[in-house]
Amino acid sequence: MDILGATLRICVDDLEKAVPFYERLAGGRALRFERGGVQVAAVGCFLLMSGPEAELEVLRKIAATIAVQDVEETHRVLTELGAHIVAGPVATPGGRNLIAMHPDGMVYEYVDRDR
């Protein structure tokens, strides 16, 4: 299982106000999309999210998003290591993802990119 990087998940009240700050900080343009009523802006290693509090409450439980080469292989490895697969693998706008709870109770999203 190859871990390619991690993205920090940040819930913000005002996405339009937050995006310019993070674009300058990361030195790049935000990739924007919507998922489940939540507005999302991916900027460098930051994933900014804004939307209904009920949705954000769930998203805050995920500590980070981890990019991997292959979600199917990650699923196999995590299961072998005793992680609980909460959801997935499922298709997303940018690839596939799964959500897993590690044996220590921490919850992470794992994503791969479209091939």
Order of alpha helices (4+ residues) and beta strands (2+ residues): beta-alpha-beta-beta-beta-alpha-beta-alpha-beta-beta-beta
